[in-house]
Amino acid sequence: QVQLVESAGGLVPPGGSLRLSCAASGSIFSITVIRWFRQAPGKQRELVAGITTSGRTNYADAVKGRFTISRDNTKNTVYLQMNSLKPEDTAVYYCNADLKVTPWSSWGQGTQVTVSS
């Protein structure tokens, strides 16, 4: 089993920055990819960014150039640095890991990010 714990989100003004973290514990050897998803009220959950164990990254078009995903293997933690935040970035952000073994996926509890003046 893999447990994922996200850091607290918060209220940020438009144009501001926020860094989220996702700390993994348990059978971390089974993790292949860690991704950040988000879900805004009334909308489907969508992929924000992902990073593989080799460090390869990918981003949703909506956040390219503004968000950066990174990892610190010494801390078993993945970060999502969010800059130039917009009101449309408001959502609950979830950390997710793909696993090489059952149950094949693990989710964090989610953290609220609100971008508003």
C-alpha positions in Angstrom: 0.0 0.0 0.0 1.1 3.6 -0.7 -0.2 6.5 1.3 -0.1 10.0 -0.2 -0.5 13.1 2.0 -0.9 16.5 0.4 0.1 19.7 2.1 -2.5 22.3 2.9 -3.7 24.5 0.1 -5.0 28.0 0.7 -6.4 31.2 -0.5 -4.2 33.1 -3.0 -4.8 36.3 -4.8 -4.8 36.3 -8.6 -1.2 36.4 -9.9 0.1 34.8 -6.7 2.0 31.6 -6.1 1.5 28.5 -4.0 3.5 25.3 -3.6 1.8 22.0 -2.9 3.6 18.9 -1.7 2.7 15.3 -1.9 4.5 13.0 0.6 4.5 9.3 -0.2 4.9 6.5 2.3 4.5 2.8 2.4 5.5 0.7 -0.6 7.1 3.6 -2.5 9.2 1.2 -4.6 6.0 0.3 -6.4 5.3 3.9 -7.6 5.9 4.5 -11.3 4.3 7.9 -11.9 2.9 10.6 -9.6 0.4 13.0 -11.0 -1.5 16.0 -9.7 -5.2 16.2 -10.6 -7.7 18.9 -9.8 -11.5 19.1 -9.6 -13.4 22.4 -9.7 -17.0 22.5 -8.5 -19.4 21.1 -11.1 -16.5 19.9 -13.3 -14.8 16.6 -14.0 -11.4 15.8 -12.4 -8.6 16.8 -14.8 -4.9 16.1 -15.0 -2.7 18.9 -14.1 0.8 17.5 -14.3 2.8 14.3 -13.9 6.3 13.1 -13.2 7.8 9.7 -13.7 10.4 8.0 -11.5 13.0 9.0 -14.1 11.9 12.6 -13.9 10.0 12.9 -17.1 7.3 15.5 -16.8 4.1 16.4 -18.6 1.6 19.2 -18.1 -1.9 20.2 -19.1 -2.0 22.9 -21.6 -3.9 25.2 -19.2 -0.9 25.2 -16.8 2.1 25.0 -19.0 4.6 27.8 -18.3 2.9 28.5 -14.9 3.1 25.3 -13.0 6.2 23.1 -12.3 6.2 19.6 -11.0 9.3 18.3 -9.3 10.4 15.5 -6.9 12.8 15.1 -4.0 13.5 11.4 -3.8 15.3 11.8 -0.5 12.1 13.0 1.0 9.7 10.8 -1.1 7.9 14.0 -2.0 6.6 15.5 -5.2 5.9 19.2 -5.4 3.7 21.3 -7.5 4.9 24.9 -7.8 2.0 27.1 -9.0 2.8 30.6 -10.3 0.7 33.3 -11.9 -2.4 31.7 -10.4 -5.8 32.5 -12.0 -9.3 32.3 -10.6 -9.9 29.3 -12.9 -7.2 27.4 -11.1 -9.5 27.2 -8.1 -10.2 23.6 -7.3 -9.5 20.7 -5.0 -6.0 19.4 -5.9 -5.3 15.6 -5.6 -2.1 13.7 -5.7 -2.2 10.4 -7.4 0.3 7.6 -7.9 0.4 4.8 -10.4 1.6 1.6 -8.8 3.3 -1.5 -10.3 1.2 -3.7 -8.0 -2.3 -4.0 -6.8 -4.3 -1.8 -6.1 -2.5 -0.2 -9.1 -3.4 3.4 -7.9 -3.4 5.5 -4.8 -5.0 8.9 -4.1 -4.4 11.6 -1.6 -7.2 13.2 0.4 -7.2 16.4 -1.7 -6.5 20.0 -0.8 -8.4 23.1 -1.6 -6.8 25.9 -3.6 -8.8 29.1 -4.0 -7.6 31.9 -6.2 -9.5 35.0 -5.4 -9.1 38.6 -4.4 
